[in-house]
């Protein structure tokens, strides 16, 4: 029987309860104080309701279980309903309009719709930046007001095509003032008895007037859109036109108005507060500020912030997360139990109780963040650590609410905040107007800094005018200085020449390399082959310069923008004594800007005094013959002009062939598939066992700068087995050397708009997986057979037998599926993770893998073999081969103890599950060799028989003699004295149970790696040993609790992830 504990509570007043102890202008102050006094949970009593306030991660995680608890609309949200009724934020779960609106609006917040809002979000951000620039560095900026203008304008424009134009008026739009007063009064009404509210006639009149302004503004927006239809695909169009897929209903006009106001309130207030708090924290922490600003500079340079930059700002993302942890703009959210519940093992929550998840304290839980819980440390919120914390301590960070009632607009707010942070940090330096300012909180429905002022100074000597030109031109800047790309060649004594290229896709760079390679034949030497930006302010005057550049929608390539901007700014004869030639690439589909940049470069260089060597050459990418067109210009126009101008002739004979061929390689697969992998090199590959259930070892030279810990994973981007690819080629009657060009509407992970071998597509870009084919045949019997496989028999006949689409196509030849349809339905190739079987203490630049080669009769077709994609790929590699890899951290618990001298370890594995433990023991051996004293280590290893798959036997024997480990083997297919008659690892553990009991008392940490079967059997063995330990305690009179399986299971769950770590695979 659970022993319940009373929930503590502060003393209250008659009738008013604790309401009089709460400052209506800052309720958080009282809640925080009570949390400091009472700890993780307390109860307060308010007029008409009792509130249970939760302040710890462990209790938050429990009440966020949506099977037991649900959102409640009470307190301040109950008052906010007066203005927005059953909008998404304030609807009760049982109200049908919530589900209707949620289903209709969810698609509008998908990744593509949000990304499509980028340009409008960026426009409003530039309006803010220009305002601050024009006010000058001495003008104090009221941060929260301007960010409120920004977020309201952004939301109104992106979501409904409406412009408040807040930056063009001194006074706030009436909607904003009405909204602020309405939210403040809603908070006041929530904390006072109803009879007090009824007596406040003036306040009530103002309150309802403000609500009227909100609703009329929203109604005007709706009516304007209805009177002036548009093809915009925004939030308002989704509300007006969207149909609920479940009920077939559309939103009513009142519901549209309710939700427009809801989004304008929730969507702009919270983001405004987040940005305000973030800049306060950065200014107060200069080292964090510099790190955030440097990230923007590294990613975007001085060019415009682009959509593709958003996922390249991990530190700014961490800044925003840490900001919301310390200063959640929504201080909490309300829940209630679906039935009476006990949380924390001792606190009774009744069904009628209201729970407040008090984020201001939950986010400061020292159990999660330690002694630095109240410090601003964005590093702990960077992706990998954030994901680790989320797994280890679920629900530790909840600024966007919980579950299905969480914030639907989170993707919108996040992209908006990233854009604003990037634009402002890129162009300004900020300081506090009052350096001694101490953060205070202004609280309405949301929280913001109170009276926060800062000043903004433009960076890099910019003026408001140049900033405006920068924004309006939208010309990207190069992110850094590229290295000389000249191809390797013998040193020649030809006349020097310089070649510059502007290239985003690599085409113009390739043409530049080709020209440099050909130069020696014509008596020249390309001493410089660099991006065009390298020529800024230093176009050579003592040698000819060739410029090969493209246009991208009329704009220069990323690595040519600085040069073009500089060139456009010239106004004299700066290019006098310079000789130049220009070759341009473009695409005729952009008719208005076709070849704009090369033409601009060509005409401007001449206008500024330069001497044109020959007529400009041009190529059209639409023809697919850019290299041919370049060669024609090179041979027929450029080189003849060069030879005439400089009096040189082509080199004859063998001397012309002296330069080595310049070959440019690229590995586009990782970027096309959007996989974060880099190129590595195989150093060694060898077999560890016989052909039956073959195990192999591979050693890899890691990419530069990549690090790992023992126990981590290596993610490998594989290639499909050639035999599987050949089956596809045969089924679709494709020639072995066939090429295809893929064109697609929308997003894809396939390479597009360029010829590529079919073999490469099938081998490298797609998973040859499962799909349904019934619609692709008109044959009745085939259709019926396929439909039957998609029914109840799917699990047994398809899933368990790993039947692929290719298997089905071969089984049912009547299926007529075009190759394009087949290709479009295949998922992209994904990485496979393997436990690293080495320690970085041996060589941090290298990692080894230990893996099983999967090759067995197919369950789908016994006439062919099922071949593992990744294992067969790895098995095909030999020393010198290259592959794409990345390091992935394992679960935090699956690493060696922080105090190896005091914490014993027990590692349990079978087969290739040995991999991480080889790394563990290798690390311990290195530490012992360095003179460190370590606690005990036991390795239980299951294999088939001695000398067969007893992996790394010599190494482990050596490490065992060193004292790094004691190896206990179990052989499933052979009798061996050293196994003590034990066939499986769980048997050997039971044999050694007394020793394991002793280690448990010493604080041992247990690790398990292997198949799911191994994991389950080891779990049973551990529980069995634990029950025997408990039985011994009872027999010795040290405990009165008799062991039972249920208690043992609870004990086991308590140690999982702390003293018992698993890495189990199927």
Secondary structure, 3 states (H helix, E strand, C coil): CCCCCCCCECCCECCCECHHHCCCCCHHHHHHHHHHHHCCEEEEEECCEEEEEECCHHHHHHHCCCCCEEECCCHHHHHHHHHHCCCCCCCCCCCHHHHHHHHHHHHHHCHHHHHHCHHHHHHHHHHHHHHHHHHCCCCCEEHHHHHHHHHHHHHHHHHHCCCCCHHHCCCCCHHHHHHHHHHHHHHHHHCCCHHHHHHCHHHHHHHHHHHHHHHHHHHHHHHHHHHCCCCCCCHHHHHHHCCCCCCCCCCCHHHHHHHHHHHHHHHHHHHHHHHHHHHHHHHHCHHHHHHHHHHHHHHHCCCCCCHHHHHHCHHHHHHHHHHHHHCCCCCEEEEEECCCEEECCCEEECCCCEEEEEHHHHCCCHHHHHHHCCCCCHHHHCHHHHHHHHHHCCCCCCCCCCHHHCCCCHHHHHHHHHHHHHHHHHHEEEEECCCCCCCCEEECCCEEECCCEEEEEECCCCCHHHHHHHHHHCCCCCCCCCCCCCCCCCCCCCEEEEEEEECCCCHHHHHHHHHHHHHHHHCEEEEEEEEHHHHCCCCCCCCEEEEEEEEECCEECHHHHHHHHHHHCCCCCCCCCCEEEEEEEECCCCHHHCCHHHHHHHHHHHHCCCEECCCCEEEEHHHCCHHHHHHHHHHHHHHHHHHHHHCCCCCCHHHHHCCCCCCCCCCCHHHHCCCCCEEEEEEEEEECCCCCCCEEEEEEECCCCCCCCCCCEEEEECCCCHHHHHHHHHHCCCCCCCEECCCCCCCCCCCCCCCEEHHHHHHHHECCCCCCCHHHCCCHHHHHHHHHHCCCCHHHHHHCCCCCHHHHHHHCCCCCCCHHHHHHCCCECCEEEEEECCCCCCCCCEEEEEEECCEEECCCCCCCEEECHHHHHHHHCCCCCEEEEEEECCCCCCCCCCCCCCCCEEEEEEHHHHHHHHHHHHHHHHHHHCCCCCCCEEEEEEECCCCCCCCCHHHHHHHHHHCCCEEEEEECCCCCHHHCCCCCHHHHHHHCHHHHHHHHHCCCEEEEEEEHHHHHHHHHHHHHHHHHHHHHHHHCCCCCCCCCHHHHHHHHHHHECCCEEEEEEC
